[in-house]
Amino acid sequence: MPSHVPYPQLDGPLFEMAQHDGVFPDSKTLVDCVPASDPVEIHERFDRDETDIERFVTDNFDVPTDPITGVDPSTVSMEWYIDELWGHLIRDPVETRSGETIISLPNRSVIPGGRFREIYYWDSYFAAEGLAVTGRLDLIDELAANFASLIDRFGFVPNGGRVYYTSRSNPPLYHRLLDLLASRRGPEAAVEYLPALDREYDFWMDGESDVGTGETHRRTVGLDGGVLNRYWDDDPSPRVESYREDVELAERADREPEGLYRDVRAAAESGWDFSSRWLSGEDLETVRTTDLVPVDLNAFLYGMERSLADWHEQAGDDERAAGFHERATRRRALVDRYCWDAEDGFYFDHAWTAGERTDAWTLAAAVPLFTGMASETQAAAVAETLDERFLEQGGLVTTLTESGEQWDSPNGWAPLQWMAVVGLAGYGYERLATEIAGRWLDLNRSVFERTGQMLEKYDVTGGSGVGGGGEYPLQYGFGWTNGVALALPNLFY
């Protein structure tokens, strides 16, 4: 984060004391507070008055609130509620005030809701799919322009719209947002943002020419035959938005803290924070995200390479188009070699440090279908496994492991349902795709009819349907759930 701007709620004795004393139940609340006066003066006042930290924080900062509330579901439909909720989730352009951690944005954006009061990278794409169905193309234009602005300033799209997220990114789905825009506006809408997408690709591939077999540099991993990618974070320290949780984790772990913090942060970059797929044991202390080559990340980058090839061809640069086609072909072959298990008929993450695939069965295996990277034979095998092992009463379960982490069984998540359904339909498995979509939407509706809320995640295995687990309470809103709920019916009806 920029060192020339003081953030009293992010570092120094005030931050340490407030987080240690648990002024707020959620560590993120403190770092989202807005200084009520000059940050330097707040620093100076705190040096003179450290007696009552809770009173000091509430006196000197504006504490964020969540304006989203439920409704009486007997009076409105789920679709009506989602449409009304856009008014709370769509935010005007952001101009950062002194000492505020939110990042300025030149255009409107969509937030997830709950504790997530700022734009998030991969969330925005799934919300945009719903916005497209309701004709809000102007807002999708603005999301694309915001991402281009962030890439211009940071060289990539940060995980989220706060200064404390600028050491990492998120699953790279800008190209899918541009695909969506081009499908509604025409190809020139995507070509306009081609320089930004080129630069984002360079960010993910930084160091590729320097890594040999068994070597790494940031997000690139050198393997026999070529380079694949991993998740990473440049900052080996506790996340300020989950500071207390990370420090306590490090105190329990029998390992070097910097490596632990980086693996935790890399898991946050993946969007799957947290999941048994990142663990070498049963507990979060064994997180090893940077030791893995994730199949979904490399499928996303394959999709980016295909999009870059198409748009460079559209722009008349046949040489660059051919180069990206070649890159996509190489990546596909490497993923087949390192992540595809022909005996099990399924994709797995590759543990590059151990030289073997992991044994974690996860919905990440559906992403190669979503991006068109799977062969017909691979798609058939994955479809069979999803049908027989992952499909539950309320949709697809995230993994086959119950760990207590939120990106595991029994939870299901809207973005994973969307990618699996779109991927399966694209390979001709419309019956299964329709069944998954129907079960997921029925679950969304049944929970809404009981609670008057749209949720961040759901229990797809039965019971109340309300998701759980993870390091923070269940969140309501919720941007990507709403977007997918609107977009799924549009695929088939």
C-alpha positions in Angstrom: 0.0 0.0 0.0 1.2 3.6 -0.6 3.6 4.5 2.2 3.2 8.3 1.6 -0.4 8.3 2.7 -1.0 7.7 6.4 -3.6 5.1 7.3 -3.9 5.1 11.1 -6.5 2.3 10.9 -4.1 0.1 8.9 -0.8 0.3 10.7 1.0 1.5 13.8 0.0 1.3 17.5 -3.6 2.3 17.0 -4.2 -0.6 14.5 -2.3 -3.1 16.7 -4.2 -2.2 19.8 -7.6 -2.1 18.2 -7.2 -5.4 16.5 -5.6 -7.1 19.6 -8.4 -5.8 21.8 -11.1 -6.8 19.3 -12.8 -3.4 19.0 -14.9 -4.9 16.2 -15.9 -8.6 15.9 -14.8 -8.5 12.3 -11.2 -7.4 11.7 -12.2 -5.9 8.3 -14.5 -3.3 10.0 -11.5 -1.3 11.4 -9.6 -1.1 8.1 -12.7 0.1 6.3 -13.3 2.9 8.8 -12.9 6.5 7.4 -10.9 9.0 9.4 -13.3 11.7 10.6 -10.5 14.3 10.5 -6.9 14.6 9.2 -5.1 11.2 9.6 -2.0 12.8 10.9 -3.9 14.6 13.7 -5.6 11.3 14.6 -2.1 9.7 14.9 -1.0 12.6 17.2 -4.2 12.4 19.3 -3.8 8.7 19.8 -0.2 9.2 21.1 -1.7 11.4 23.8 -4.7 9.3 24.6 -4.4 5.5 24.5 -6.7 4.7 27.5 -10.0 3.7 25.8 -9.3 2.3 22.4 -12.9 1.6 21.5 -14.0 5.1 22.4 -11.1 6.6 20.5 -11.9 4.6 17.3 -15.6 5.5 17.4 -14.8 9.2 18.2 -12.3 9.6 15.4 -13.6 7.4 12.6 -16.8 6.9 10.7 -17.6 3.2 11.1 -19.1 1.5 8.0 -22.6 0.0 8.1 -24.5 -2.5 6.0 -27.7 -1.0 4.6 -29.0 -4.3 3.1 -32.0 -5.8 4.9 -34.3 -8.6 4.0 -37.9 -8.4 3.0 -41.2 -10.2 3.9 -41.0 -12.9 1.2 -44.7 -13.4 1.3 -45.2 -10.0 -0.4 -42.6 -10.0 -3.2 -40.9 -12.5 -5.5 -37.2 -13.4 -5.5 -36.8 -11.7 -8.8 -38.4 -8.5 -7.6 -36.1 -8.4 -4.6 -33.0 -8.9 -6.7 -34.0 -6.1 -9.0 -34.6 -3.8 -6.0 -31.4 -4.8 -4.4 -29.3 -3.5 -7.3 -30.1 0.0 -5.9 -28.0 -0.9 -2.8 -25.3 -2.9 -4.6 -24.6 -0.5 -7.5 -22.3 2.3 -6.3 -21.4 5.7 -7.8 -17.9 6.5 -8.9 -15.5 6.6 -6.0 -13.4 9.5 -5.0 -11.0 8.6 -2.2 -10.9 10.9 0.9 -7.7 11.4 2.9 -6.8 8.3 4.9 -9.6 6.2 3.4 -8.7 2.8 2.2 -11.1 2.5 -0.7 -9.6 2.9 -4.1 -11.0 5.6 -6.4 -12.9 4.5 -9.5 -14.0 6.7 -12.4 -17.3 4.8 -13.1 -20.1 3.0 -11.3 -19.4 -0.4 -9.8 -21.3 -3.3 -8.2 -20.4 -4.5 -4.7 -21.2 -8.0 -3.3 -22.9 -6.7 -0.1 -22.5 -7.4 3.6 -18.9 -6.9 4.8 -17.9 -6.5 1.2 -18.5 -2.8 0.7 -16.2 -2.3 -2.3 -15.7 -3.8 -5.8 -14.3 -7.3 -6.1 -12.6 -8.6 -9.2 -14.2 -12.0 -10.0 -17.5 -11.2 -8.2 -18.0 -8.5 -10.8 -18.1 -10.8 -13.8 -20.9 -13.0 -12.3 -22.9 -10.0 -11.3 -22.5 -8.7 -14.8 -24.1 -11.8 -16.3 -27.3 -10.9 -14.4 -27.0 -7.3 -15.3 -26.9 -8.2 -19.0 -30.1 -10.2 -18.7 -31.9 -7.1 -17.3 -30.5 -4.8 -20.0 -28.0 -2.9 -17.8 -25.3 -2.9 -20.5 -24.3 0.7 -19.6 -23.2 -0.6 -16.2 -21.2 -3.5 -17.8 -19.4 -0.9 -19.9 -18.5 1.0 -16.7 -17.2 -2.2 -15.0 -15.0 -2.8 -18.0 -13.7 0.7 -17.9 -13.1 0.5 -14.2 -10.9 -2.6 -14.6 -9.0 -0.9 -17.4 -8.4 2.0 -15.0 -7.1 -0.3 -12.3 -4.8 -2.1 -14.7 -3.5 1.3 -15.8 -2.7 2.3 -12.2 -1.6 -1.1 -10.7 -0.6 -3.2 -13.7 -3.4 -5.7 -12.8 -6.9 -5.9 -11.4 -6.5 -6.1 -7.6 -8.5 -8.6 -5.5 -10.8 -5.8 -4.4 -11.2 -2.1 -4.3 -9.1 -1.3 -1.2 -5.5 -0.4 -0.9 -4.9 -3.4 1.3 -5.8 -5.7 -1.7 -3.2 -4.3 -4.1 -0.6 -7.0 -3.5 -2.7 -9.7 -5.2 -5.3 -10.2 -7.8 -8.2 -12.7 -8.2 -9.2 -15.4 -10.7 -8.6 -13.6 -14.1 -12.0 -13.1 -15.6 -11.7 -9.7 -17.2 -11.7 -11.5 -20.6 -15.0 -13.1 -19.8 -16.5 -9.7 -18.9 -15.2 -8.4 -22.2 -16.7 -11.5 -24.0 -20.0 -10.6 -22.4 -19.7 -7.0 -23.5 -18.8 -8.0 -27.1 -21.7 -10.4 -27.3 -24.1 -7.5 -26.7 -22.2 -4.5 -28.1 -20.2 -6.1 -30.9 -16.5 -7.1 -31.1 -15.2 -3.5 -31.2 -16.4 -3.1 -27.6 -13.8 -5.7 -26.5 -11.0 -4.5 -28.9 -11.2 -1.1 -27.1 -9.9 -2.7 -24.0 -7.3 -5.0 -25.7 -4.3 -3.0 -24.4 -5.5 -3.4 -20.8 -6.0 -7.1 -21.3 -2.6 -7.5 -22.8 -1.1 -5.8 -19.7 -3.0 -8.0 -17.4 -1.7 -11.1 -19.2 1.8 -9.8 -18.7 1.2 -9.5 -15.0 0.2 -13.2 -14.7 3.1 -14.3 -16.9 5.8 -12.1 -15.2 9.0 -14.1 -15.0 8.1 -16.8 -17.5 11.3 -16.4 -19.5 13.4 -16.7 -16.4 12.1 -19.9 -14.8 13.6 -23.3 -15.5 12.2 -26.6 -14.6 11.4 -26.7 -10.9 11.9 -22.9 -10.6 9.3 -20.2 -9.8 8.9 -16.5 -10.1 5.8 -14.9 -8.5 2.9 -16.5 -10.4 4.9 -18.6 -12.9 6.0 -22.2 -12.3 8.6 -23.8 -14.5 7.8 -27.4 -15.4 9.3 -30.0 -17.7 7.8 -28.9 -21.0 6.9 -25.3 -20.2 5.4 -22.9 -17.8 2.1 -23.0 -15.9 0.7 -20.6 -13.2 0.0 -20.5 -9.5 -1.7 -18.1 -7.1 0.6 -15.7 -5.2 0.9 -12.6 -3.1 3.9 -10.3 -2.9 3.3 -9.5 0.8 4.3 -12.1 3.4 2.5 -10.6 6.3 -0.9 -11.0 8.0 -3.9 -9.7 6.0 -4.9 -6.5 7.7 -8.6 -7.3 6.9 -8.2 -10.6 8.8 -5.3 -9.6 11.0 -6.4 -11.2 14.3 -7.3 -14.5 12.5 -3.9 -14.6 10.7 -1.8 -13.9 13.7 -3.6 -16.5 15.8 -3.2 -19.0 12.9 0.6 -18.3 12.9 0.8 -18.8 16.6 -0.8 -22.3 16.2 1.3 -23.3 13.3 4.7 -25.1 13.5 6.2 -23.3 10.5 7.8 -20.1 9.4 5.2 -17.2 9.6 6.1 -15.5 6.3 5.5 -18.6 4.3 2.3 -19.2 6.1 1.0 -15.7 5.5 1.9 -15.8 1.8 0.0 -19.1 1.3 -3.0 -17.7 3.1 -2.9 -14.6 0.9 -2.4 -16.7 -2.2 -5.6 -18.7 -1.2 -7.4 -15.3 -1.0 -6.2 -14.5 -4.5 -7.7 -17.8 -5.7 -11.2 -16.7 -4.4 -11.4 -20.1 -2.6 -10.5 -18.8 0.9 -10.4 -21.3 2.3 -10.7 -24.9 1.1 -9.2 -28.3 1.8 -7.8 -28.2 -1.8 -5.1 -25.9 -0.5 -4.2 -28.0 2.6 -1.6 -30.7 3.0 -3.3 -31.8 6.3 -6.6 -31.3 8.0 -6.1 -27.8 9.4 -5.5 -24.4 7.9 -2.0 -24.3 9.4 -1.0 -26.7 6.6 -2.1 -24.3 3.8 0.3 -24.7 0.8 -1.4 -22.7 -2.0 1.9 -21.6 -3.6 3.0 -25.2 -3.9 0.2 -25.9 -6.2 -0.6 -25.4 -9.9 -4.4 -24.9 -9.8 -6.3 -26.4 -12.7 -8.9 -23.6 -12.7 -6.4 -20.8 -12.8 -4.7 -22.3 -15.8 -8.1 -22.9 -17.5 -8.9 -19.2 -17.0 -5.5 -18.2 -18.5 -6.2 -20.5 -21.4 -9.5 -18.7 -21.9 -7.6 -15.4 -21.7 -5.1 -16.5 -24.4 -7.9 -17.6 -26.7 -9.7 -14.3 -26.2 -6.5 -12.3 -26.8 -5.9 -14.3 -30.0 -9.4 -13.6 -31.3 -9.3 -9.9 -30.5 -5.8 -9.3 -31.9 -7.1 -11.0 -35.1 -10.1 -8.7 -35.0 -7.7 -5.8 -34.6 -5.7 -6.9 -37.7 -2.6 -8.1 -35.8 -2.4 -11.7 -37.2 1.1 -12.2 -35.8 0.1 -11.6 -32.2 -3.1 -13.6 -32.7 -1.1 -16.6 -33.9 1.3 -16.2 -30.9 -1.6 -16.3 -28.4 -3.2 -19.3 -30.2 0.2 -21.1 -29.8 0.3 -20.2 -26.2 -3.2 -21.6 -25.6 -2.3 -24.8 -27.4 0.9 -25.2 -25.2 -1.0 -24.5 -22.0 -3.7 -27.1 -22.9 -1.1 -29.8 -23.5 0.6 -29.0 -20.2 -2.6 -29.0 -18.2 -3.4 -32.4 -19.8 0.0 -33.7 -18.7 0.1 -32.3 -15.2 -3.6 -31.9 -14.1 -5.6 -34.5 -16.0 -5.9 -38.0 -14.5 -7.0 -40.4 -17.2 -7.7 -43.2 -14.8 -10.1 -41.2 -12.6 -11.4 -39.1 -15.6 -11.0 -35.9 -13.7 -8.9 -32.8 -13.3 -6.8 -32.2 -10.2 -4.4 -29.5 -9.0 -0.7 -30.3 -9.5 1.7 -30.1 -6.6 4.8 -28.9 -8.4 7.0 -29.2 -5.3 6.1 -32.9 -5.0 5.9 -33.6 -8.7 2.4 -35.2 -8.5 -1.3 -34.4 -8.7 -3.2 -33.8 -5.5 -6.1 -36.1 -4.5 -8.6 -33.2 -3.9 -11.8 -33.7 -5.8 -13.2 -30.2 -6.4 -15.4 -28.2 -8.7 -12.3 -26.5 -10.1 -12.4 -29.5 -12.6 -15.5 -27.9 -14.3 -13.6 -24.8 -15.3 -11.8 -26.4 -18.3 -15.3 -27.1 -19.7 -16.3 -23.4 -19.0 -13.3 -22.1 -21.0 -13.4 -24.8 -23.7 -10.1 -26.3 -22.8 -11.4 -29.9 -22.2 -11.5 -32.5 -25.1 -14.9 -34.2 -25.8 -13.6 -37.3 -24.0 -12.5 -35.3 -20.9 -15.8 -33.4 -20.8 -17.7 -36.6 -20.9 -15.7 -38.0 -18.0 -16.0 -34.9 -15.9 -19.8 -34.7 -16.6 -20.2 -38.2 -15.4 -18.4 -37.5 -12.1 -20.3 -34.3 -11.5 -23.5 -36.1 -12.0 -22.6 -39.1 -9.8 -20.5 -37.6 -7.0 -21.1 -33.8 -6.9 -24.7 -33.3 -7.6 -26.8 -32.8 -4.5 -30.3 -31.8 -3.6 -29.6 -28.1 -4.1 -26.9 -28.2 -6.8 -23.2 -29.0 -7.0 -21.2 -29.3 -3.9 -17.8 -27.5 -3.9 -15.7 -30.4 -2.9 -16.2 -33.9 -1.5 -14.5 -33.0 1.8 -16.1 -31.6 4.9 -13.5 -29.6 6.6 -15.4 -26.7 8.2 -13.9 -24.3 5.6 -16.4 -22.4 3.5 -15.2 -23.6 0.1 -15.8 -27.3 0.9 -18.8 -29.6 1.4 -21.6 -29.0 2.2 -21.5 -25.6 0.6 -22.3 -24.6 -2.9 -21.5 -21.3 -4.5 -23.2 -19.4 -7.4 -20.0 -18.8 -9.5 -19.2 -22.5 -9.5 -22.7 -23.5 -10.4 -22.6 -21.0 -13.3 -19.3 -22.2 -14.7 -20.3 -25.8 -14.4 -23.7 -25.3 -16.1 -22.2 -23.1 -18.9 -19.4 -25.6 -19.4 -21.6 -28.7 -19.5 -24.1 -27.0 -21.9 -21.3 -26.0 -24.2 -20.3 -29.6 -24.6 -23.8 -30.8 -25.2 -24.8 -32.0 -21.7 -27.9 -29.9 -21.5 -29.9 -32.3 -19.5 -27.4 -32.4 -16.7 -26.8 -28.6 -17.0 -30.5 -27.9 -16.7 -30.9 -30.2 -13.7 -28.0 -28.5 -11.9 -29.4 -25.0 -12.7 -33.0 -26.1 -11.6 -31.8 -27.5 -8.3 -29.7 -24.4 -7.5 -32.5 -22.0 -8.4 -35.0 -24.0 -6.4 -32.6 -23.8 -3.4 -32.2 -20.0 -3.8 -35.9 -19.6 -4.0 -36.7 -21.8 -1.0 -34.2 -20.0 1.2 -35.5 -16.7 0.1 -39.1 -17.7 0.8 -38.0 -18.5 4.4 -35.6 -15.7 5.1 -36.3 -12.9 2.7 -32.6 -12.8 1.8 -30.2 -13.8 -0.9 -27.1 -15.5 0.5 -23.3 -15.5 -0.3 -23.3 -19.4 -0.1 -25.7 -22.2 0.4 -25.8 -25.7 1.9 -26.7 -27.8 -1.1 -27.0 -31.1 0.8 -30.3 -30.4 2.5 -31.5 -29.1 5.8 -32.0 -25.3 6.0 -30.0 -24.6 2.9 -28.1 -21.9 4.7 -24.3 -22.0 4.1 -21.8 -21.9 6.9 -18.1 -22.3 7.8 -15.2 -20.0 7.2 -13.6 -17.1 9.1 -16.6 -14.7 9.0 -20.4 -14.9 9.5 -22.7 -15.6 6.5 -23.1 -12.6 4.3 -26.3 -11.3 2.7 -26.8 -9.4 -0.6 -25.4 -10.9 -2.6 -23.9 -9.8 -5.9 -22.8 -13.0 -7.6 -25.7 -15.0 -6.3 -28.2 -12.4 -7.7 -26.4 -12.3 -11.0 -26.4 -16.0 -11.5 -30.0 -16.4 -10.3 -31.0 -14.0 -13.1 -28.7 -15.4 -15.8 -29.3 -19.2 -15.4 -32.9 -19.2 -16.6 -31.8 -17.2 -19.6 -29.6 -20.1 -20.8 -32.4 -22.5 -21.3 -35.8 -20.7 -21.4 
